[in-house]
């Protein structure tokens, strides 16, 4: 497995798991603030997976 794919997949998984507590209706302000780094991790993980192959990015 390509290192970029593994790293990107791990970042995406962490980002998704950080989203879950923050999107609930009664989430604390701390979990709501954690949505910003969660989105950054999810975005960067998607970028790593999408650009892991040669040629055009997906």
C-alpha positions, 0 to 999 in steps of 0.5 A: 500500500502506498504511504500517501494512501495510508496516511490520507486514509488515517487522517480522513478517519480521524477527521470523521471521528472528530466530527461526530461529537461536534455535530450533535445538537447538545455539543459543548463549545469545545467539541464545536471548536474541534470541527475546524481541525476536523475539517482540516484533517478530512480535507488534507486526508482527501487531498493526500489520497487524491494526489497519491497516483501519478498524473491528474489529481482525482 
